[in-house]
Amino acid sequence: APLLIMVTHRVEDIIPAFTHGLVIRDGRIIATGPKEEVLQESILQAAFEVPVRLHRTNGRYWPWLAP
């Protein structure tokens, strides 16, 4: 299969076919590795500096701002 690289600020755009992730903030790598390890609330909160909650359904991740 061909190598695919996707760049997004929207977690919900990441389709199940992607297996790994990389999170960058201010030009520095915050997290890299398997998608399940990288797409964590604490990592996304550090990257975006907002309280985030994640819900996973059918291999897709859906974020919302935490109260």
CHARMM-style PDB file with segment names, atoms N, HN, CA, C and O in Angstrom:
ATOM      1  N   ALA     1       0.848  -1.187   0.000  1.00  0.00      PROA
ATOM      2  CA  ALA     1       0.000   0.000   0.000  1.00  0.00      PROA
ATOM      3  C   ALA     1       0.886   1.241   0.000  1.00  0.00      PROA
ATOM      4  O   ALA     1       1.995   1.209   0.534  1.00  0.00      PROA
ATOM      5  N   PRO     2       0.416   2.315  -0.584  1.00  0.00      PROA
ATOM      6  CA  PRO     2       1.206   3.544  -0.582  1.00  0.00      PROA
ATOM      7  C   PRO     2       1.212   4.195   0.803  1.00  0.00      PROA
ATOM      8  O   PRO     2       0.285   4.022   1.594  1.00  0.00      PROA
ATOM      9  N   LEU     3       2.258   4.932   1.068  1.00  0.00      PROA
ATOM     10  HN  LEU     3       3.011   5.074   0.425  1.00  0.00      PROA
ATOM     11  CA  LEU     3       2.370   5.686   2.307  1.00  0.00      PROA
ATOM     12  C   LEU     3       1.481   6.923   2.212  1.00  0.00      PROA
ATOM     13  O   LEU     3       1.545   7.665   1.232  1.00  0.00      PROA
ATOM     14  N   LEU     4       0.657   7.140   3.224  1.00  0.00      PROA
ATOM     15  HN  LEU     4       0.604   6.537   4.020  1.00  0.00      PROA
ATOM     16  CA  LEU     4      -0.209   8.314   3.262  1.00  0.00      PROA
ATOM     17  C   LEU     4       0.147   9.144   4.484  1.00  0.00      PROA
ATOM     18  O   LEU     4       0.316   8.614   5.582  1.00  0.00      PROA
ATOM     19  N   ILE     5       0.259  10.440   4.284  1.00  0.00      PROA
ATOM     20  HN  ILE     5       0.122  10.871   3.392  1.00  0.00      PROA
ATOM     21  CA  ILE     5       0.497  11.368   5.382  1.00  0.00      PROA
ATOM     22  C   ILE     5      -0.638  12.386   5.370  1.00  0.00      PROA
ATOM     23  O   ILE     5      -0.948  12.985   4.340  1.00  0.00      PROA
ATOM     24  N   MET     6      -1.246  12.565   6.534  1.00  0.00      PROA
ATOM     25  HN  MET     6      -0.994  12.079   7.370  1.00  0.00      PROA
ATOM     26  CA  MET     6      -2.354  13.508   6.653  1.00  0.00      PROA
ATOM     27  C   MET     6      -1.985  14.535   7.714  1.00  0.00      PROA
ATOM     28  O   MET     6      -1.499  14.174   8.786  1.00  0.00      PROA
ATOM     29  N   VAL     7      -2.209  15.783   7.430  1.00  0.00      PROA
ATOM     30  HN  VAL     7      -2.604  16.076   6.559  1.00  0.00      PROA
ATOM     31  CA  VAL     7      -1.979  16.857   8.390  1.00  0.00      PROA
ATOM     32  C   VAL     7      -3.335  17.487   8.701  1.00  0.00      PROA
ATOM     33  O   VAL     7      -4.048  17.920   7.796  1.00  0.00      PROA
ATOM     34  N   THR     8      -3.681  17.533   9.982  1.00  0.00      PROA
ATOM     35  HN  THR     8      -3.102  17.181  10.717  1.00  0.00      PROA
ATOM     36  CA  THR     8      -4.972  18.089  10.371  1.00  0.00      PROA
ATOM     37  C   THR     8      -4.911  18.639  11.785  1.00  0.00      PROA
ATOM     38  O   THR     8      -4.070  18.232  12.586  1.00  0.00      PROA
ATOM     39  N   HSD     9      -5.798  19.556  12.079  1.00  0.00      PROA
ATOM     40  HN  HSD     9      -6.481  19.887  11.428  1.00  0.00      PROA
ATOM     41  CA  HSD     9      -6.011  20.048  13.431  1.00  0.00      PROA
ATOM     42  C   HSD     9      -7.284  19.441  14.008  1.00  0.00      PROA
ATOM     43  O   HSD     9      -7.648  19.710  15.153  1.00  0.00      PROA
ATOM     44  N   ARG    10      -7.953  18.625  13.209  1.00  0.00      PROA
ATOM     45  HN  ARG    10      -7.658  18.407  12.279  1.00  0.00      PROA
ATOM     46  CA  ARG    10      -9.246  18.072  13.594  1.00  0.00      PROA
ATOM     47  C   ARG    10      -9.143  16.559  13.782  1.00  0.00      PROA
ATOM     48  O   ARG    10      -8.991  15.812  12.816  1.00  0.00      PROA
ATOM     49  N   VAL    11      -9.225  16.124  15.021  1.00  0.00      PROA
ATOM     50  HN  VAL    11      -9.348  16.730  15.806  1.00  0.00      PROA
ATOM     51  CA  VAL    11      -9.118  14.702  15.350  1.00  0.00      PROA
ATOM     52  C   VAL    11     -10.191  13.886  14.642  1.00  0.00      PROA
ATOM     53  O   VAL    11      -9.939  12.746  14.252  1.00  0.00      PROA
ATOM     54  N   GLU    12     -11.364  14.440  14.471  1.00  0.00      PROA
ATOM     55  HN  GLU    12     -11.569  15.367  14.787  1.00  0.00      PROA
ATOM     56  CA  GLU    12     -12.464  13.698  13.852  1.00  0.00      PROA
ATOM     57  C   GLU    12     -12.215  13.404  12.373  1.00  0.00      PROA
ATOM     58  O   GLU    12     -12.910  12.569  11.793  1.00  0.00      PROA
ATOM     59  N   ASP    13     -11.247  14.067  11.755  1.00  0.00      PROA
ATOM     60  HN  ASP    13     -10.683  14.745  12.226  1.00  0.00      PROA
ATOM     61  CA  ASP    13     -10.908  13.797  10.351  1.00  0.00      PROA
ATOM     62  C   ASP    13     -10.046  12.549  10.170  1.00  0.00      PROA
ATOM     63  O   ASP    13      -9.895  12.059   9.051  1.00  0.00      PROA
ATOM     64  N   ILE    14      -9.485  12.037  11.249  1.00  0.00      PROA
ATOM     65  HN  ILE    14      -9.607  12.435  12.158  1.00  0.00      PROA
ATOM     66  CA  ILE    14      -8.568  10.897  11.159  1.00  0.00      PROA
ATOM     67  C   ILE    14      -9.380   9.614  10.977  1.00  0.00      PROA
ATOM     68  O   ILE    14     -10.134   9.211  11.863  1.00  0.00      PROA
ATOM     69  N   ILE    15      -9.214   8.983   9.820  1.00  0.00      PROA
ATOM     70  HN  ILE    15      -8.601   9.309   9.100  1.00  0.00      PROA
ATOM     71  CA  ILE    15      -9.971   7.765   9.514  1.00  0.00      PROA
ATOM     72  C   ILE    15      -9.265   6.542  10.109  1.00  0.00      PROA
ATOM     73  O   ILE    15      -8.067   6.599  10.387  1.00  0.00      PROA
ATOM     74  N   PRO    16      -9.989   5.445  10.306  1.00  0.00      PROA
ATOM     75  CA  PRO    16      -9.410   4.245  10.912  1.00  0.00      PROA
ATOM     76  C   PRO    16      -8.213   3.667  10.165  1.00  0.00      PROA
ATOM     77  O   PRO    16      -7.421   2.942  10.768  1.00  0.00      PROA
ATOM     78  N   ALA    17      -8.052   3.957   8.883  1.00  0.00      PROA
ATOM     79  HN  ALA    17      -8.696   4.545   8.393  1.00  0.00      PROA
ATOM     80  CA  ALA    17      -6.939   3.400   8.110  1.00  0.00      PROA
ATOM     81  C   ALA    17      -5.580   3.880   8.619  1.00  0.00      PROA
ATOM     82  O   ALA    17      -4.574   3.200   8.416  1.00  0.00      PROA
ATOM     83  N   PHE    18      -5.536   5.025   9.270  1.00  0.00      PROA
ATOM     84  HN  PHE    18      -6.353   5.578   9.435  1.00  0.00      PROA
ATOM     85  CA  PHE    18      -4.268   5.522   9.808  1.00  0.00      PROA
ATOM     86  C   PHE    18      -3.935   4.771  11.087  1.00  0.00      PROA
ATOM     87  O   PHE    18      -4.791   4.589  11.953  1.00  0.00      PROA
ATOM     88  N   THR    19      -2.687   4.339  11.199  1.00  0.00      PROA
ATOM     89  HN  THR    19      -1.991   4.488  10.496  1.00  0.00      PROA
ATOM     90  CA  THR    19      -2.274   3.522  12.341  1.00  0.00      PROA
ATOM     91  C   THR    19      -1.408   4.264  13.345  1.00  0.00      PROA
ATOM     92  O   THR    19      -1.323   3.858  14.504  1.00  0.00      PROA
ATOM     93  N   HSD    20      -0.764   5.348  12.919  1.00  0.00      PROA
ATOM     94  HN  HSD    20      -0.834   5.678  11.978  1.00  0.00      PROA
ATOM     95  CA  HSD    20       0.156   6.071  13.784  1.00  0.00      PROA
ATOM     96  C   HSD    20      -0.139   7.566  13.752  1.00  0.00      PROA
ATOM     97  O   HSD    20      -0.793   8.072  12.841  1.00  0.00      PROA
ATOM     98  N   GLY    21       0.355   8.247  14.760  1.00  0.00      PROA
ATOM     99  HN  GLY    21       0.886   7.836  15.501  1.00  0.00      PROA
ATOM    100  CA  GLY    21       0.135   9.674  14.834  1.00  0.00      PROA
ATOM    101  C   GLY    21       1.355  10.410  15.347  1.00  0.00      PROA
ATOM    102  O   GLY    21       2.268   9.822  15.927  1.00  0.00      PROA
ATOM    103  N   LEU    22       1.344  11.705  15.120  1.00  0.00      PROA
ATOM    104  HN  LEU    22       0.603  12.183  14.650  1.00  0.00      PROA
ATOM    105  CA  LEU    22       2.408  12.603  15.569  1.00  0.00      PROA
ATOM    106  C   LEU    22       1.728  13.892  15.996  1.00  0.00      PROA
ATOM    107  O   LEU    22       0.973  14.482  15.224  1.00  0.00      PROA
ATOM    108  N   VAL    23       1.987  14.332  17.211  1.00  0.00      PROA
ATOM    109  HN  VAL    23       2.601  13.853  17.839  1.00  0.00      PROA
ATOM    110  CA  VAL    23       1.405  15.572  17.712  1.00  0.00      PROA
ATOM    111  C   VAL    23       2.543  16.563  17.925  1.00  0.00      PROA
ATOM    112  O   VAL    23       3.527  16.263  18.600  1.00  0.00      PROA
ATOM    113  N   ILE    24       2.392  17.757  17.332  1.00  0.00      PROA
ATOM    114  HN  ILE    24       1.592  18.000  16.783  1.00  0.00      PROA
ATOM    115  CA  ILE    24       3.420  18.791  17.393  1.00  0.00      PROA
ATOM    116  C   ILE    24       2.817  20.057  17.987  1.00  0.00      PROA
ATOM    117  O   ILE    24       1.682  20.420  17.680  1.00  0.00      PROA
ATOM    118  N   ARG    25       3.579  20.715  18.830  1.00  0.00      PROA
ATOM    119  HN  ARG    25       4.501  20.420  19.080  1.00  0.00      PROA
ATOM    120  CA  ARG    25       3.181  22.024  19.375  1.00  0.00      PROA
ATOM    121  C   ARG    25       4.393  22.933  19.329  1.00  0.00      PROA
ATOM    122  O   ARG    25       5.460  22.586  19.836  1.00  0.00      PROA
ATOM    123  N   ASP    26       4.229  24.078  18.728  1.00  0.00      PROA
ATOM    124  HN  ASP    26       3.363  24.359  18.316  1.00  0.00      PROA
ATOM    125  CA  ASP    26       5.305  25.068  18.618  1.00  0.00      PROA
ATOM    126  C   ASP    26       6.582  24.461  18.027  1.00  0.00      PROA
ATOM    127  O   ASP    26       7.690  24.771  18.465  1.00  0.00      PROA
ATOM    128  N   GLY    27       6.408  23.592  17.026  1.00  0.00      PROA
ATOM    129  HN  GLY    27       5.508  23.340  16.670  1.00  0.00      PROA
ATOM    130  CA  GLY    27       7.549  22.998  16.338  1.00  0.00      PROA
ATOM    131  C   GLY    27       8.232  21.871  17.080  1.00  0.00      PROA
ATOM    132  O   GLY    27       9.270  21.381  16.636  1.00  0.00      PROA
ATOM    133  N   ARG    28       7.674  21.452  18.194  1.00  0.00      PROA
ATOM    134  HN  ARG    28       6.831  21.849  18.554  1.00  0.00      PROA
ATOM    135  CA  ARG    28       8.270  20.364  18.985  1.00  0.00      PROA
ATOM    136  C   ARG    28       7.315  19.184  19.059  1.00  0.00      PROA
ATOM    137  O   ARG    28       6.101  19.352  19.176  1.00  0.00      PROA
ATOM    138  N   ILE    29       7.879  18.006  18.989  1.00  0.00      PROA
ATOM    139  HN  ILE    29       8.865  17.869  18.894  1.00  0.00      PROA
ATOM    140  CA  ILE    29       7.075  16.788  19.063  1.00  0.00      PROA
ATOM    141  C   ILE    29       6.638  16.553  20.502  1.00  0.00      PROA
ATOM    142  O   ILE    29       7.461  16.481  21.414  1.00  0.00      PROA
ATOM    143  N   ILE    30       5.337  16.436  20.685  1.00  0.00      PROA
ATOM    144  HN  ILE    30       4.668  16.495  19.944  1.00  0.00      PROA
ATOM    145  CA  ILE    30       4.766  16.128  22.002  1.00  0.00      PROA
ATOM    146  C   ILE    30       4.587  14.622  22.147  1.00  0.00      PROA
ATOM    147  O   ILE    30       4.868  14.058  23.205  1.00  0.00      PROA
ATOM    148  N   ALA    31       4.117  13.968  21.079  1.00  0.00      PROA
ATOM    149  HN  ALA    31       3.889  14.426  20.220  1.00  0.00      PROA
ATOM    150  CA  ALA    31       3.876  12.521  21.134  1.00  0.00      PROA
ATOM    151  C   ALA    31       3.957  11.944  19.732  1.00  0.00      PROA
ATOM    152  O   ALA    31       3.611  12.598  18.748  1.00  0.00      PROA
ATOM    153  N   THR    32       4.421  10.710  19.665  1.00  0.00      PROA
ATOM    154  HN  THR    32       4.703  10.179  20.464  1.00  0.00      PROA
ATOM    155  CA  THR    32       4.475   9.982  18.406  1.00  0.00      PROA
ATOM    156  C   THR    32       4.334   8.497  18.703  1.00  0.00      PROA
ATOM    157  O   THR    32       4.810   8.013  19.729  1.00  0.00      PROA
ATOM    158  N   GLY    33       3.683   7.784  17.805  1.00  0.00      PROA
ATOM    159  HN  GLY    33       3.296   8.178  16.971  1.00  0.00      PROA
ATOM    160  CA  GLY    33       3.525   6.351  17.993  1.00  0.00      PROA
ATOM    161  C   GLY    33       2.190   5.860  17.479  1.00  0.00      PROA
ATOM    162  O   GLY    33       1.528   6.546  16.700  1.00  0.00      PROA
ATOM    163  N   PRO    34       1.789   4.661  17.916  1.00  0.00      PROA
ATOM    164  CA  PRO    34       0.498   4.119  17.504  1.00  0.00      PROA
ATOM    165  C   PRO    34      -0.633   5.082  17.857  1.00  0.00      PROA
ATOM    166  O   PRO    34      -0.613   5.724  18.907  1.00  0.00      PROA
ATOM    167  N   LYS    35      -1.593   5.170  16.989  1.00  0.00      PROA
ATOM    168  HN  LYS    35      -1.610   4.649  16.136  1.00  0.00      PROA
ATOM    169  CA  LYS    35      -2.710   6.111  17.134  1.00  0.00      PROA
ATOM    170  C   LYS    35      -3.383   6.014  18.501  1.00  0.00      PROA
ATOM    171  O   LYS    35      -3.724   7.036  19.095  1.00  0.00      PROA
ATOM    172  N   GLU    36      -3.574   4.809  18.998  1.00  0.00      PROA
ATOM    173  HN  GLU    36      -3.297   3.978  18.515  1.00  0.00      PROA
ATOM    174  CA  GLU    36      -4.263   4.619  20.278  1.00  0.00      PROA
ATOM    175  C   GLU    36      -3.477   5.216  21.437  1.00  0.00      PROA
ATOM    176  O   GLU    36      -4.064   5.616  22.443  1.00  0.00      PROA
ATOM    177  N   GLU    37      -2.136   5.280  21.306  1.00  0.00      PROA
ATOM    178  HN  GLU    37      -1.659   4.955  20.489  1.00  0.00      PROA
ATOM    179  CA  GLU    37      -1.304   5.851  22.360  1.00  0.00      PROA
ATOM    180  C   GLU    37      -1.194   7.370  22.235  1.00  0.00      PROA
ATOM    181  O   GLU    37      -1.059   8.074  23.236  1.00  0.00      PROA
ATOM    182  N   VAL    38      -1.253   7.861  21.018  1.00  0.00      PROA
ATOM    183  HN  VAL    38      -1.363   7.289  20.205  1.00  0.00      PROA
ATOM    184  CA  VAL    38      -1.072   9.290  20.758  1.00  0.00      PROA
ATOM    185  C   VAL    38      -2.370  10.066  20.961  1.00  0.00      PROA
ATOM    186  O   VAL    38      -2.342  11.179  21.487  1.00  0.00      PROA
ATOM    187  N   LEU    39      -3.482   9.512  20.562  1.00  0.00      PROA
ATOM    188  HN  LEU    39      -3.504   8.608  20.134  1.00  0.00      PROA
ATOM    189  CA  LEU    39      -4.766  10.211  20.701  1.00  0.00      PROA
ATOM    190  C   LEU    39      -5.328   9.993  22.100  1.00  0.00      PROA
ATOM    191  O   LEU    39      -6.270   9.229  22.314  1.00  0.00      PROA
ATOM    192  N   GLN    40      -4.718  10.688  23.029  1.00  0.00      PROA
ATOM    193  HN  GLN    40      -3.952  11.308  22.856  1.00  0.00      PROA
ATOM    194  CA  GLN    40      -5.117  10.645  24.432  1.00  0.00      PROA
ATOM    195  C   GLN    40      -5.528  12.045  24.857  1.00  0.00      PROA
ATOM    196  O   GLN    40      -4.983  13.032  24.363  1.00  0.00      PROA
ATOM    197  N   GLU    41      -6.480  12.134  25.768  1.00  0.00      PROA
ATOM    198  HN  GLU    41      -6.923  11.332  26.170  1.00  0.00      PROA
ATOM    199  CA  GLU    41      -6.962  13.431  26.223  1.00  0.00      PROA
ATOM    200  C   GLU    41      -5.834  14.305  26.750  1.00  0.00      PROA
ATOM    201  O   GLU    41      -5.770  15.489  26.420  1.00  0.00      PROA
ATOM    202  N   SER    42      -4.948  13.749  27.558  1.00  0.00      PROA
ATOM    203  HN  SER    42      -4.999  12.787  27.826  1.00  0.00      PROA
ATOM    204  CA  SER    42      -3.874  14.551  28.159  1.00  0.00      PROA
ATOM    205  C   SER    42      -2.922  15.104  27.098  1.00  0.00      PROA
ATOM    206  O   SER    42      -2.442  16.230  27.227  1.00  0.00      PROA
ATOM    207  N   ILE    43      -2.649  14.330  26.063  1.00  0.00      PROA
ATOM    208  HN  ILE    43      -3.038  13.415  25.958  1.00  0.00      PROA
ATOM    209  CA  ILE    43      -1.757  14.783  24.991  1.00  0.00      PROA
ATOM    210  C   ILE    43      -2.417  15.895  24.182  1.00  0.00      PROA
ATOM    211  O   ILE    43      -1.775  16.897  23.868  1.00  0.00      PROA
ATOM    212  N   LEU    44      -3.684  15.729  23.845  1.00  0.00      PROA
ATOM    213  HN  LEU    44      -4.206  14.915  24.100  1.00  0.00      PROA
ATOM    214  CA  LEU    44      -4.385  16.759  23.078  1.00  0.00      PROA
ATOM    215  C   LEU    44      -4.580  18.032  23.893  1.00  0.00      PROA
ATOM    216  O   LEU    44      -4.540  19.132  23.340  1.00  0.00      PROA
ATOM    217  N   GLN    45      -4.788  17.897  25.191  1.00  0.00      PROA
ATOM    218  HN  GLN    45      -4.821  17.004  25.640  1.00  0.00      PROA
ATOM    219  CA  GLN    45      -4.900  19.070  26.045  1.00  0.00      PROA
ATOM    220  C   GLN    45      -3.593  19.845  26.073  1.00  0.00      PROA
ATOM    221  O   GLN    45      -3.600  21.076  26.057  1.00  0.00      PROA
ATOM    222  N   ALA    46      -2.472  19.136  26.114  1.00  0.00      PROA
ATOM    223  HN  ALA    46      -2.467  18.136  26.127  1.00  0.00      PROA
ATOM    224  CA  ALA    46      -1.169  19.796  26.079  1.00  0.00      PROA
ATOM    225  C   ALA    46      -0.924  20.471  24.735  1.00  0.00      PROA
ATOM    226  O   ALA    46      -0.331  21.549  24.680  1.00  0.00      PROA
ATOM    227  N   ALA    47      -1.370  19.852  23.667  1.00  0.00      PROA
ATOM    228  HN  ALA    47      -1.852  18.977  23.712  1.00  0.00      PROA
ATOM    229  CA  ALA    47      -1.149  20.395  22.324  1.00  0.00      PROA
ATOM    230  C   ALA    47      -2.015  21.618  22.050  1.00  0.00      PROA
ATOM    231  O   ALA    47      -1.523  22.603  21.500  1.00  0.00      PROA
ATOM    232  N   PHE    48      -3.280  21.578  22.417  1.00  0.00      PROA
ATOM    233  HN  PHE    48      -3.680  20.778  22.863  1.00  0.00      PROA
ATOM    234  CA  PHE    48      -4.212  22.648  22.091  1.00  0.00      PROA
ATOM    235  C   PHE    48      -4.459  23.618  23.242  1.00  0.00      PROA
ATOM    236  O   PHE    48      -5.085  24.661  23.058  1.00  0.00      PROA
ATOM    237  N   GLU    49      -3.970  23.276  24.415  1.00  0.00      PROA
ATOM    238  HN  GLU    49      -3.461  22.428  24.565  1.00  0.00      PROA
ATOM    239  CA  GLU    49      -4.128  24.110  25.611  1.00  0.00      PROA
ATOM    240  C   GLU    49      -5.586  24.410  25.947  1.00  0.00      PROA
ATOM    241  O   GLU    49      -5.930  25.521  26.349  1.00  0.00      PROA
ATOM    242  N   VAL    50      -6.422  23.410  25.775  1.00  0.00      PROA
ATOM    243  HN  VAL    50      -6.142  22.507  25.448  1.00  0.00      PROA
ATOM    244  CA  VAL    50      -7.828  23.489  26.184  1.00  0.00      PROA
ATOM    245  C   VAL    50      -8.216  22.132  26.769  1.00  0.00      PROA
ATOM    246  O   VAL    50      -7.651  21.111  26.376  1.00  0.00      PROA
ATOM    247  N   PRO    51      -9.167  22.103  27.701  1.00  0.00      PROA
ATOM    248  CA  PRO    51      -9.624  20.815  28.216  1.00  0.00      PROA
ATOM    249  C   PRO    51     -10.406  20.059  27.143  1.00  0.00      PROA
ATOM    250  O   PRO    51     -11.385  20.572  26.601  1.00  0.00      PROA
ATOM    251  N   VAL    52      -9.974  18.852  26.844  1.00  0.00      PROA
ATOM    252  HN  VAL    52      -9.178  18.435  27.283  1.00  0.00      PROA
ATOM    253  CA  VAL    52     -10.567  18.059  25.768  1.00  0.00      PROA
ATOM    254  C   VAL    52     -10.998  16.701  26.305  1.00  0.00      PROA
ATOM    255  O   VAL    52     -10.310  16.103  27.132  1.00  0.00      PROA
ATOM    256  N   ARG    53     -12.125  16.228  25.833  1.00  0.00      PROA
ATOM    257  HN  ARG    53     -12.683  16.715  25.161  1.00  0.00      PROA
ATOM    258  CA  ARG    53     -12.583  14.862  26.096  1.00  0.00      PROA
ATOM    259  C   ARG    53     -12.667  14.157  24.750  1.00  0.00      PROA
ATOM    260  O   ARG    53     -13.018  14.773  23.743  1.00  0.00      PROA
ATOM    261  N   LEU    54     -12.346  12.864  24.731  1.00  0.00      PROA
ATOM    262  HN  LEU    54     -12.061  12.364  25.549  1.00  0.00      PROA
ATOM    263  CA  LEU    54     -12.410  12.084  23.501  1.00  0.00      PROA
ATOM    264  C   LEU    54     -13.402  10.948  23.655  1.00  0.00      PROA
ATOM    265  O   LEU    54     -13.500  10.317  24.707  1.00  0.00      PROA
ATOM    266  N   HSD    55     -14.122  10.709  22.598  1.00  0.00      PROA
ATOM    267  HN  HSD    55     -14.042  11.222  21.744  1.00  0.00      PROA
ATOM    268  CA  HSD    55     -15.029   9.561  22.525  1.00  0.00      PROA
ATOM    269  C   HSD    55     -14.649   8.785  21.275  1.00  0.00      PROA
ATOM    270  O   HSD    55     -14.504   9.377  20.206  1.00  0.00      PROA
ATOM    271  N   ARG    56     -14.487   7.483  21.388  1.00  0.00      PROA
ATOM    272  HN  ARG    56     -14.606   7.003  22.256  1.00  0.00      PROA
ATOM    273  CA  ARG    56     -14.114   6.656  20.241  1.00  0.00      PROA
ATOM    274  C   ARG    56     -15.290   5.780  19.846  1.00  0.00      PROA
ATOM    275  O   ARG    56     -15.855   5.062  20.671  1.00  0.00      PROA
ATOM    276  N   THR    57     -15.655   5.851  18.552  1.00  0.00      PROA
ATOM    277  HN  THR    57     -15.196   6.434  17.882  1.00  0.00      PROA
ATOM    278  CA  THR    57     -16.737   5.047  18.004  1.00  0.00      PROA
ATOM    279  C   THR    57     -16.323   4.497  16.652  1.00  0.00      PROA
ATOM    280  O   THR    57     -15.958   5.255  15.752  1.00  0.00      PROA
ATOM    281  N   ASN    58     -16.379   3.190  16.507  1.00  0.00      PROA
ATOM    282  HN  ASN    58     -16.675   2.574  17.238  1.00  0.00      PROA
ATOM    283  CA  ASN    58     -16.060   2.529  15.240  1.00  0.00      PROA
ATOM    284  C   ASN    58     -14.709   2.969  14.658  1.00  0.00      PROA
ATOM    285  O   ASN    58     -14.584   3.195  13.454  1.00  0.00      PROA
ATOM    286  N   GLY    59     -13.708   3.084  15.530  1.00  0.00      PROA
ATOM    287  HN  GLY    59     -13.810   2.901  16.508  1.00  0.00      PROA
ATOM    288  CA  GLY    59     -12.372   3.438  15.078  1.00  0.00      PROA
ATOM    289  C   GLY    59     -12.155   4.913  14.816  1.00  0.00      PROA
ATOM    290  O   GLY    59     -11.061   5.311  14.418  1.00  0.00      PROA
ATOM    291  N   ARG    60     -13.173   5.735  15.030  1.00  0.00      PROA
ATOM    292  HN  ARG    60     -14.063   5.412  15.353  1.00  0.00      PROA
ATOM    293  CA  ARG    60     -13.058   7.190  14.847  1.00  0.00      PROA
ATOM    294  C   ARG    60     -13.047   7.860  16.216  1.00  0.00      PROA
ATOM    295  O   ARG    60     -13.652   7.376  17.172  1.00  0.00      PROA
ATOM    296  N   TYR    61     -12.354   8.967  16.281  1.00  0.00      PROA
ATOM    297  HN  TYR    61     -11.862   9.360  15.504  1.00  0.00      PROA
ATOM    298  CA  TYR    61     -12.254   9.732  17.518  1.00  0.00      PROA
ATOM    299  C   TYR    61     -13.063  11.012  17.379  1.00  0.00      PROA
ATOM    300  O   TYR    61     -13.003  11.691  16.354  1.00  0.00      PROA
ATOM    301  N   TRP    62     -13.820  11.334  18.421  1.00  0.00      PROA
ATOM    302  HN  TRP    62     -13.869  10.783  19.254  1.00  0.00      PROA
ATOM    303  CA  TRP    62     -14.677  12.517  18.418  1.00  0.00      PROA
ATOM    304  C   TRP    62     -14.370  13.326  19.663  1.00  0.00      PROA
ATOM    305  O   TRP    62     -14.645  12.874  20.775  1.00  0.00      PROA
ATOM    306  N   PRO    63     -13.803  14.519  19.499  1.00  0.00      PROA
ATOM    307  CA  PRO    63     -13.474  15.346  20.657  1.00  0.00      PROA
ATOM    308  C   PRO    63     -14.596  16.323  21.009  1.00  0.00      PROA
ATOM    309  O   PRO    63     -15.435  16.648  20.168  1.00  0.00      PROA
ATOM    310  N   TRP    64     -14.601  16.776  22.234  1.00  0.00      PROA
ATOM    311  HN  TRP    64     -13.919  16.512  22.917  1.00  0.00      PROA
ATOM    312  CA  TRP    64     -15.430  17.893  22.627  1.00  0.00      PROA
ATOM    313  C   TRP    64     -14.718  18.595  23.772  1.00  0.00      PROA
ATOM    314  O   TRP    64     -13.921  17.988  24.488  1.00  0.00      PROA
ATOM    315  N   LEU    65     -15.009  19.866  23.935  1.00  0.00      PROA
ATOM    316  HN  LEU    65     -15.656  20.359  23.353  1.00  0.00      PROA
ATOM    317  CA  LEU    65     -14.393  20.636  24.999  1.00  0.00      PROA
ATOM    318  C   LEU    65     -14.993  20.228  26.331  1.00  0.00      PROA
ATOM    319  O   LEU    65     -16.212  20.151  26.485  1.00  0.00      PROA
ATOM    320  N   ALA    66     -14.129  19.973  27.276  1.00  0.00      PROA
ATOM    321  HN  ALA    66     -13.139  20.036  27.151  1.00  0.00      PROA
ATOM    322  CA  ALA    66     -14.582  19.579  28.607  1.00  0.00      PROA
ATOM    323  C   ALA    66     -15.026  20.826  29.370  1.00  0.00      PROA
ATOM    324  O   ALA    66     -14.500  21.917  29.150  1.00  0.00      PROA
ATOM    325  N   PRO    67     -15.985  20.660  30.258  1.00  0.00      PROA
ATOM    326  CA  PRO    67     -16.434  21.816  31.059  1.00  0.00      PROA
ATOM    327  C   PRO    67     -15.373  22.258  32.039  1.00  0.00      PROA
ATOM    328  OT1 PRO    67     -15.583  23.213  32.787  1.00  0.00      PROA
TER     329      PRO     67
END
